[in-house]
Amino acid sequence: MRLRPAIASLVAALALAGCATTPPEALRGTGDLGVVIERAAGRVQIVEHSTNSSLATVPGLGDLSHAHVTFSRDGRFAYVFGRDGGLTKVDLLARRIDKRIIQAGNSIGGSISQDGRLIVAQNYEPGGIKAFDADTLELLSEVPAEYAPGKFSKVVGLADVSGQRFVYALFEAGEIWVTDFTNPRRPTTTRYPAGKQPYDGLVTPDGRYFLAGLFGEDGISLLDLWKPEAGARKILAGYGRGEEKLPVFKMPHLRGWSLAAGQAWLPAIGRHEVLVADAGTWAETGRIPVKGQPVFVMARPDGRQIWVNFAFPDNEWVQVIDTVEKRVVHTFSPGKAVLHMEFTPRGENVWLSSRDSNRVSVVDTATFAVRKELPADAPSGIFFTSRAQRIGF
């Protein structure tokens, strides 16, 4: 009987000793992690924005020329969608590939369901979407983008919304589809006419509206997901290439549009302008001249600034717009071929990838000072785990 307290103390001491030897990475959180795509090398860097540092490099991800990343709810896993149809699940804590499959011939992105249990990929070839178990990457179901007998469409702009639904646009079909995965093995789909050649789409931060940009005609198609039975309607009829049909060096990314200060901020197609529209009425309220054809028009998390990068030949430049003054307040060149930007969750810094300078720059959004430069092999997309808590990402 007297030995029991001693034995208990010994067991407790051994347990504490075991905790002391636990690898630090096994105990850390994931809220300040992210990945940088090294497109030419087919690998990702795992980065930490608290210390502005690179933690590890994970190779073997295939063709990442148009890669997109979404994250598990806990931020531990990054799901990387490659242009070769690859879907790779990367463990950010173990710093290795957990699982990898080839699920299509040509994929340009994907998203995660509201409950975090499904990963859905959007595909060019064959056109359609596929749903996978987020843990095992088992294929659960697919929705071919067959809009007429024997005719298939590229899928663009896929976004997750409430109720286990995903909304996306079909380029050749000129439609918006909403697919409900409440039963992941038997999804149901509703179709809505959208306009000519929707080329990309995004969901507003509250998940209410899906907007699809139209390449075949001017205007934007808008679907109210709270009242989908009303169908899609056209807004901003003057948004597009116009009658002049100006050359478009790179299509702007709608996922890089922004809502800030009660306004929508959009990249003009083929023009050196950022368009501003009232976020309630969707009526155009202004146009801001910028240095080139805008690609990403992204708001700092507090909405006070809009950061803009550009298509070739102006793709070494970045400009900052003040949303109160509605004018450009800063212009600088962080490197050659600036492809992507990502704000830290609270917006104190922005990370910018410069593909042809082989680096990522960390820039202070208050002073515009470069805080750090990280080497990277032809970097493109930058994705932080804070996206895991946002609708439509």
C-alpha positions as CSV (number, residue, x, y, z in Angstrom):
1,M,0.0,0.0,0.0
2,R,2.8,2.4,0.8
3,L,4.4,1.8,-2.6
4,R,1.4,3.1,-4.6
5,P,2.1,6.9,-4.1
6,A,5.7,6.3,-5.1
7,I,4.7,4.4,-8.2
8,A,2.1,7.1,-9.1
9,S,4.8,9.8,-8.8
10,L,7.2,7.7,-11.0
11,V,4.5,7.3,-13.7
12,A,3.8,11.1,-13.6
13,A,7.5,11.9,-13.9
14,L,7.9,9.6,-16.9
15,A,4.8,11.1,-18.5
16,L,6.2,14.6,-18.1
17,A,9.6,13.5,-19.5
18,G,7.8,12.1,-22.5
19,C,6.0,15.4,-23.1
20,A,9.3,17.3,-22.9
21,T,10.7,15.2,-25.8
22,T,7.7,15.7,-28.0
23,P,8.9,17.4,-31.3
24,P,8.0,21.1,-31.3
25,E,6.2,20.9,-34.6
26,A,3.8,18.4,-33.2
27,L,2.6,20.9,-30.6
28,R,2.3,24.0,-32.8
29,G,-0.8,25.5,-34.2
30,T,-1.5,26.1,-37.9
31,G,-3.1,29.5,-37.9
32,D,0.0,31.3,-39.2
33,L,1.0,28.8,-41.9
34,G,0.7,28.8,-45.6
35,V,2.1,27.6,-48.9
36,V,3.9,29.2,-51.8
37,I,3.6,27.5,-55.1
38,E,7.0,27.0,-56.9
39,R,5.3,26.4,-60.3
40,A,8.3,25.4,-62.4
41,A,9.7,22.9,-59.9
42,G,6.3,21.3,-59.1
43,R,6.7,21.8,-55.4
44,V,5.4,24.0,-52.5
45,Q,7.2,25.9,-49.8
46,I,5.5,25.7,-46.3
47,V,5.8,29.2,-44.8
48,E,5.0,30.9,-41.5
49,H,3.8,34.5,-41.6
50,S,4.4,35.2,-37.9
51,T,8.2,35.1,-38.5
52,N,8.1,35.7,-42.3
53,S,10.0,32.5,-42.8
54,S,10.1,29.3,-45.0
55,L,9.8,26.1,-42.9
56,A,10.1,23.4,-45.5
57,T,9.9,22.4,-49.2
58,V,7.6,19.6,-50.4
59,P,8.3,18.3,-53.9
60,G,6.5,15.9,-56.2
61,L,3.3,17.8,-56.9
62,G,3.3,17.7,-60.7
63,D,2.3,20.6,-63.0
64,L,1.6,23.6,-60.9
65,S,1.3,26.2,-63.7
66,H,-2.2,27.2,-62.6
67,A,-2.3,25.7,-59.1
68,H,-4.9,26.5,-56.5
69,V,-5.0,25.6,-52.8
70,T,-7.7,25.1,-50.3
71,F,-7.3,24.0,-46.6
72,S,-8.9,21.6,-44.2
73,R,-11.0,23.2,-41.4
74,D,-8.2,22.8,-38.8
75,G,-5.6,24.2,-41.2
76,R,-3.4,21.2,-41.0
77,F,-3.8,20.0,-44.6
78,A,-3.4,21.9,-47.9
79,Y,-5.2,20.4,-50.9
80,V,-3.3,21.4,-54.0
81,F,-5.0,21.3,-57.4
82,G,-2.6,21.0,-60.3
83,R,-3.0,21.7,-64.0
84,D,-2.2,18.1,-64.8
85,G,-5.3,17.0,-62.9
86,G,-3.4,16.1,-59.8
87,L,-5.0,16.5,-56.4
88,T,-2.4,16.4,-53.6
89,K,-3.1,16.5,-49.9
90,V,-0.1,18.0,-48.1
91,D,0.4,17.7,-44.3
92,L,1.7,21.1,-43.2
93,L,2.8,19.8,-39.8
94,A,4.5,16.6,-41.0
95,R,5.8,18.6,-44.0
96,R,5.2,15.9,-46.5
97,I,2.6,14.6,-49.0
98,D,-0.1,12.7,-47.3
99,K,-2.0,11.5,-50.4
100,R,-1.9,12.2,-54.1
101,I,-4.2,11.2,-57.0
102,I,-4.6,12.1,-60.7
103,Q,-8.3,12.9,-61.0
104,A,-8.7,14.6,-64.4
105,G,-6.8,15.6,-67.5
106,N,-6.8,19.3,-66.8
107,S,-7.9,20.9,-63.5
108,I,-7.8,24.6,-62.4
109,G,-9.0,24.5,-58.8
110,G,-11.3,23.3,-56.2
111,S,-12.9,24.0,-52.8
112,I,-14.0,22.4,-49.6
113,S,-17.5,21.8,-48.3
114,Q,-19.2,23.7,-45.5
115,D,-18.7,20.7,-43.1
116,G,-15.1,20.1,-44.2
117,R,-15.7,16.5,-45.3
118,L,-15.7,17.0,-49.1
119,I,-13.1,18.3,-51.5
120,V,-14.6,19.2,-54.9
121,A,-12.4,19.7,-58.0
122,Q,-13.4,21.7,-61.1
123,N,-12.1,20.4,-64.4
124,Y,-11.5,21.6,-67.9
125,E,-10.9,18.1,-69.2
126,P,-13.2,16.3,-68.9
127,G,-15.6,19.2,-68.1
128,G,-17.4,18.8,-64.8
129,I,-16.8,18.6,-61.0
130,K,-15.8,15.7,-58.8
131,A,-16.3,15.2,-55.1
132,F,-13.8,13.4,-52.9
133,D,-13.6,12.3,-49.3
134,A,-11.4,14.9,-47.6
135,D,-9.7,12.3,-45.5
136,T,-9.0,9.5,-48.0
137,L,-9.4,11.3,-51.3
138,E,-11.8,8.5,-52.3
139,L,-14.0,9.6,-55.3
140,L,-17.6,9.8,-54.1
141,S,-19.4,11.3,-57.1
142,E,-19.0,13.4,-60.2
143,V,-21.2,15.8,-62.1
144,P,-20.3,15.9,-65.8
145,A,-20.7,19.3,-67.4
146,E,-22.8,18.0,-70.3
147,Y,-25.0,20.9,-71.1
148,A,-26.5,19.3,-74.2
149,P,-26.3,15.8,-75.6
150,G,-22.6,15.0,-76.3
151,K,-21.5,18.6,-75.5
152,F,-19.3,19.3,-72.5
153,S,-18.1,22.6,-71.0
154,K,-15.1,23.8,-69.1
155,V,-16.0,24.5,-65.5
156,V,-14.7,27.8,-63.9
157,G,-15.3,29.8,-60.7
158,L,-16.1,26.9,-58.4
159,A,-17.0,28.2,-54.9
160,D,-18.4,26.5,-51.7
161,V,-21.5,28.0,-50.2
162,S,-23.9,27.1,-47.4
163,G,-25.9,23.9,-47.2
164,Q,-23.2,21.6,-48.7
165,R,-23.6,23.4,-52.0
166,F,-21.1,24.4,-54.7
167,V,-21.7,27.0,-57.3
168,Y,-19.8,27.3,-60.6
169,A,-20.0,28.6,-64.1
170,L,-19.8,26.7,-67.5
171,F,-17.9,28.6,-70.1
172,E,-19.2,27.1,-73.3
173,A,-22.7,26.5,-71.9
174,G,-23.2,30.0,-70.7
175,E,-24.7,28.8,-67.5
176,I,-24.3,28.8,-63.7
177,W,-24.9,25.5,-61.9
178,V,-25.5,24.9,-58.2
179,T,-24.9,21.4,-57.0
180,D,-26.1,20.2,-53.6
181,F,-23.9,17.5,-52.0
182,T,-26.1,16.9,-49.0
183,N,-26.0,13.3,-50.2
184,P,-22.4,13.2,-51.4
185,R,-22.9,10.1,-53.5
186,R,-26.1,11.4,-55.2
187,P,-25.7,15.1,-55.7
188,T,-28.5,17.2,-57.3
189,T,-27.9,20.1,-59.7
190,T,-29.9,23.2,-60.7
191,R,-29.0,25.1,-63.9
192,Y,-29.4,28.9,-64.5
193,P,-28.8,30.7,-67.8
194,A,-25.9,33.2,-67.2
195,G,-24.8,34.9,-70.5
196,K,-22.1,34.4,-73.1
197,Q,-18.9,32.7,-72.0
198,P,-18.7,33.1,-68.2
199,Y,-14.9,32.9,-67.6
200,D,-14.6,33.1,-63.8
201,G,-16.7,33.5,-60.7
202,L,-16.7,34.5,-57.1
203,V,-18.9,34.5,-54.0
204,T,-19.4,37.6,-51.9
205,P,-17.9,37.2,-48.4
206,D,-21.4,36.6,-46.8
207,G,-22.0,33.8,-49.3
208,R,-25.2,35.4,-50.7
209,Y,-24.2,36.3,-54.3
210,F,-22.3,34.5,-57.0
211,L,-20.9,36.7,-59.7
212,A,-19.7,35.4,-63.0
213,G,-17.7,37.6,-65.4
214,L,-18.7,37.3,-69.1
215,F,-16.2,37.2,-71.8
216,G,-18.6,36.9,-74.8
217,E,-20.6,40.0,-73.9
218,D,-20.3,43.0,-71.6
219,G,-21.8,42.7,-68.1
220,I,-21.7,40.4,-65.1
221,S,-24.1,37.7,-64.3
222,L,-25.3,37.7,-60.6
223,L,-27.2,34.9,-58.9
224,D,-28.8,35.5,-55.5
225,L,-28.2,32.3,-53.6
226,W,-30.8,33.3,-51.0
227,K,-33.4,33.5,-53.8
228,P,-32.0,31.3,-56.6
229,E,-35.5,30.7,-58.0
230,A,-35.4,34.2,-59.4
231,G,-32.6,33.2,-61.7
232,A,-29.4,35.0,-62.7
233,R,-29.6,38.7,-63.7
234,K,-27.1,40.9,-65.4
235,I,-25.5,43.8,-63.6
236,L,-22.9,46.4,-64.6
237,A,-23.9,46.3,-68.3
238,G,-20.9,48.4,-69.2
239,Y,-18.3,46.0,-67.7
240,G,-16.3,44.3,-70.3
241,R,-14.3,44.9,-73.4
242,G,-16.9,47.2,-75.0
243,E,-17.3,47.9,-78.7
244,E,-13.6,48.5,-79.2
245,K,-12.8,44.9,-78.3
246,L,-9.4,45.9,-76.8
247,P,-6.7,43.2,-76.6
248,V,-6.7,41.4,-73.3
249,F,-3.2,40.3,-72.3
250,K,-4.4,38.3,-69.3
251,M,-7.9,37.7,-68.0
252,P,-8.4,39.2,-64.5
253,H,-9.1,36.8,-61.7
254,L,-12.6,37.3,-60.2
255,R,-11.5,35.6,-57.0
256,G,-9.2,38.6,-56.7
257,W,-12.1,41.1,-56.8
258,S,-12.9,42.9,-53.5
259,L,-15.7,44.3,-51.4
260,A,-14.5,47.2,-49.2
261,A,-16.0,50.5,-47.9
262,G,-19.4,49.5,-49.2
263,Q,-18.1,49.2,-52.7
264,A,-17.1,46.5,-55.1
265,W,-13.7,46.9,-56.7
266,L,-13.2,45.2,-60.0
267,P,-10.5,44.9,-62.6
268,A,-11.5,46.4,-66.0
269,I,-11.1,44.0,-68.9
270,G,-8.5,45.2,-71.4
271,R,-8.4,48.7,-69.8
272,H,-6.1,50.5,-67.5
273,E,-8.8,51.0,-64.9
274,V,-10.3,49.7,-61.7
275,L,-14.1,49.9,-61.7
276,V,-16.0,50.8,-58.5
277,A,-19.6,49.8,-57.9
278,D,-22.1,50.2,-55.1
279,A,-22.2,46.9,-53.3
280,G,-25.9,47.2,-52.5
281,T,-27.3,48.3,-55.9
282,W,-24.4,47.1,-58.1
283,A,-24.5,50.4,-60.0
284,E,-21.2,51.7,-61.2
285,T,-19.9,54.7,-59.1
286,G,-16.5,55.4,-60.5
287,R,-13.4,54.4,-62.4
288,I,-9.8,54.8,-61.2
289,P,-7.0,55.0,-63.7
290,V,-4.1,52.6,-63.0
291,K,-0.8,51.7,-64.5
292,G,-1.8,48.7,-66.6
293,Q,-4.5,46.0,-67.2
294,P,-5.3,44.9,-63.6
295,V,-5.3,41.2,-62.8
296,F,-5.8,41.0,-59.0
297,V,-7.7,43.8,-57.2
298,M,-7.5,42.8,-53.5
299,A,-8.5,44.6,-50.4
300,R,-6.5,44.7,-47.2
301,P,-8.6,42.9,-44.5
302,D,-9.7,46.3,-42.9
303,G,-10.9,47.5,-46.3
304,R,-8.9,50.8,-46.3
305,Q,-6.6,49.8,-49.1
306,I,-6.9,48.1,-52.5
307,W,-3.7,46.5,-53.9
308,V,-3.5,45.9,-57.7
309,N,-1.1,44.0,-59.9
310,F,-1.1,43.9,-63.7
311,A,-0.8,41.9,-66.9
312,F,2.2,42.0,-69.1
313,P,3.9,44.3,-70.0
314,D,3.3,46.1,-66.7
315,N,3.5,43.1,-64.5
316,E,6.5,44.3,-62.5
317,W,4.4,47.0,-60.9
318,V,2.0,47.1,-57.9
319,Q,-0.3,50.0,-57.0
320,V,-2.2,50.8,-53.9
321,I,-5.6,52.6,-53.9
322,D,-7.0,54.4,-50.9
323,T,-10.7,53.4,-50.7
324,V,-11.7,56.7,-49.0
325,E,-9.9,59.0,-51.4
326,K,-10.5,56.7,-54.4
327,R,-7.1,57.3,-55.9
328,V,-3.7,55.6,-56.2
329,V,-1.5,56.5,-53.3
330,H,1.5,54.3,-53.9
331,T,3.3,52.7,-56.8
332,F,6.3,50.4,-56.6
333,S,8.0,47.4,-58.2
334,P,8.7,44.5,-55.9
335,G,10.2,42.3,-58.7
336,K,9.7,41.0,-62.2
337,A,6.4,39.3,-63.1
338,V,4.3,39.8,-60.0
339,L,1.8,37.0,-60.1
340,H,0.0,36.8,-56.8
341,M,-0.5,38.5,-53.4
342,E,-1.9,37.4,-50.1
343,F,-2.5,39.5,-47.0
344,T,-1.8,38.2,-43.5
345,P,-5.1,37.7,-41.6
346,R,-5.1,41.1,-39.9
347,G,-3.5,42.9,-42.8
348,E,-0.3,44.2,-41.3
349,N,1.7,42.6,-44.2
350,V,1.1,41.5,-47.7
351,W,3.2,38.8,-49.5
352,L,3.9,39.3,-53.2
353,S,5.3,36.6,-55.5
354,S,7.7,37.8,-58.3
355,R,8.1,34.8,-60.7
356,D,11.0,36.1,-62.8
357,S,12.9,37.5,-59.8
358,N,12.6,34.1,-58.0
359,R,11.5,35.7,-54.7
360,V,8.6,36.5,-52.4
361,S,8.5,39.9,-50.9
362,V,6.9,40.6,-47.5
363,V,5.7,44.3,-47.5
364,D,4.4,46.4,-44.6
365,T,1.0,47.7,-45.7
366,A,1.3,50.9,-43.5
367,T,4.7,52.0,-44.5
368,F,5.2,50.1,-47.7
369,A,8.6,49.0,-46.5
370,V,9.9,45.6,-47.6
371,R,10.2,43.6,-44.4
372,K,11.8,40.5,-45.9
373,E,12.5,38.7,-49.2
374,L,12.3,35.0,-49.4
375,P,14.0,33.0,-52.2
376,A,11.6,30.9,-54.3
377,D,11.8,29.1,-57.6
378,A,9.5,30.9,-60.0
379,P,6.8,31.5,-57.3
380,S,3.2,32.0,-58.3
381,G,0.3,31.5,-55.9
382,I,0.5,32.3,-52.2
383,F,-2.1,30.8,-49.9
384,F,-2.5,31.2,-46.1
385,T,-4.5,28.8,-43.8
386,S,-6.8,31.7,-42.8
387,R,-8.6,30.9,-46.0
388,A,-10.0,27.8,-44.2
389,Q,-12.4,30.0,-42.3
390,R,-13.7,31.9,-45.3
391,I,-16.7,31.2,-47.5
392,G,-15.8,30.7,-51.2
393,F,-12.2,29.8,-50.7
